[in-house]
Amino acid sequence: MRALVQRVARASVTVDGATVGEIGPGLCVLVGVTHDDTDATAAKLADKVANLRVFADEAGAMNRSLLEIGGAALVVSQFTLYADTRKGRRPSWGAASPPEHAEPLVEVFTTALGDLGVTVATGRFRADMQVDLVNDGPVTLMMET
């Protein structure tokens, strides 16, 4: 699994003009799934995201996690994280899992984050989503399991 993680002041997802997920300070997490990912992979990534130290402590150093600051996560499925752009000008999606495999694993990831104590909002799987966010820092990290 891959996650593109952005520290945000706020973030939201809109589908067909309606807000389906919204958070204040925390992390916007775009999640991609590949063919050999499992429930264990999803749970491991959730633990890494929840404990990722990218929030400032009293000295201004990035030493606090999402759990420590009581922040929220906006989880958005993103199959394009597995795009292969090495050849030509059109991305190949061969490394991205089909929706039947990916959707349950994104749900496992989301549930695992919640079970760790993170307040979670989500987008809508397979929908045309508009993601609005204010990247704080900016801080943007790619994570893989």
C-alpha positions in Angstrom: 0.0 0.0 0.0 1.0 3.6 -0.6 -0.2 6.7 1.2 0.5 10.3 0.2 0.1 12.1 3.5 -0.3 15.8 3.8 -0.4 17.7 7.1 -3.4 20.0 6.8 -5.1 22.9 8.6 -8.4 21.6 7.2 -9.5 19.3 4.4 -12.8 18.2 2.8 -14.1 15.9 0.0 -17.1 16.8 -2.1 -19.1 14.4 -4.4 -21.8 15.8 -6.6 -21.8 19.1 -4.8 -22.2 17.6 -1.3 -19.5 17.4 1.3 -19.0 13.7 2.2 -16.0 14.1 4.5 -14.4 17.0 6.4 -11.7 17.5 9.0 -9.9 20.3 10.8 -6.2 20.0 11.7 -4.7 16.6 10.9 -3.7 14.6 7.9 -5.2 14.2 4.5 -4.3 10.6 3.5 -4.5 9.5 -0.2 -4.4 5.7 -0.2 -3.4 3.4 -3.0 -3.6 -0.4 -3.1 -1.6 -2.8 -5.1 -2.2 -6.5 -5.9 -0.3 -8.2 -3.0 -1.7 -6.0 -0.2 -3.5 -7.6 2.6 -5.5 -6.7 5.8 -2.2 -6.9 7.6 -0.6 -4.4 5.2 -3.5 -2.0 5.7 -3.3 -2.2 9.5 0.4 -1.7 9.4 0.1 1.4 7.3 -2.7 2.8 9.5 -0.3 2.4 12.5 2.5 4.2 10.7 0.2 7.1 9.7 -1.3 7.4 13.2 2.1 7.5 14.8 3.9 9.6 12.1 5.6 12.5 13.9 5.0 15.5 11.7 3.3 17.9 14.1 5.2 20.5 16.1 6.1 20.1 19.8 6.6 23.0 22.2 10.0 23.8 20.6 8.6 23.8 17.1 10.2 20.5 16.1 8.2 17.8 14.3 7.9 15.4 17.3 4.2 14.8 17.7 1.9 12.3 16.0 -1.7 12.6 14.9 -2.6 10.6 18.0 -0.7 13.0 20.3 -2.3 16.2 19.0 -5.8 14.7 18.8 -6.0 15.4 15.1 -8.2 13.8 12.5 -7.6 12.0 9.2 -9.3 12.4 5.9 -8.9 9.2 4.0 -9.3 9.3 0.2 -8.8 6.2 -2.1 -6.4 7.0 -4.8 -5.6 4.3 -7.4 -3.4 6.8 -9.3 -0.7 6.5 -6.7 0.3 3.3 -8.5 0.6 4.9 -11.9 3.5 3.8 -14.0 4.8 6.8 -16.1 8.1 5.4 -17.2 7.0 4.8 -20.8 5.1 7.2 -23.1 2.8 9.9 -22.0 -0.2 7.9 -20.8 0.1 6.4 -17.3 -0.3 2.6 -16.9 -2.5 1.4 -14.1 -1.3 -2.2 -14.1 0.1 -2.0 -10.5 -3.1 -0.7 -9.1 -5.5 -3.2 -7.6 -8.9 -3.7 -9.1 -11.7 -2.1 -7.1 -12.9 -5.4 -5.8 -9.6 -5.9 -4.0 -8.8 -2.3 -3.2 -12.1 -1.1 -1.6 -12.1 -3.6 1.3 -8.5 -2.8 2.1 -9.1 0.9 2.1 -11.9 0.2 4.6 -9.6 -2.0 6.7 -7.1 0.9 6.7 -9.8 3.4 7.7 -11.2 1.2 10.4 -7.7 0.5 11.8 -7.0 4.2 12.1 -10.3 4.7 13.9 -9.5 1.7 16.2 -6.2 3.5 17.1 -8.2 6.5 18.3 -8.0 8.7 15.3 -11.2 10.6 14.2 -11.6 9.6 10.5 -13.6 11.1 7.7 -13.6 9.6 4.2 -14.2 10.2 0.6 -16.4 7.9 -1.5 -14.8 5.0 -3.3 -15.0 5.1 -7.1 -16.7 8.5 -7.1 -15.5 11.6 -8.9 -14.3 13.5 -5.8 -13.1 17.1 -5.3 -10.6 17.3 -2.5 -10.1 20.7 -0.9 -7.3 21.2 1.6 -5.0 23.7 3.2 -1.6 22.0 3.3 0.1 23.1 6.6 3.8 23.7 6.3 3.6 22.4 3.6 4.3 18.9 4.8 3.8 16.1 2.2 5.2 12.6 2.6 5.0 9.4 0.6 4.7 6.2 2.7 4.8 2.6 1.6 4.5 -0.8 3.4 
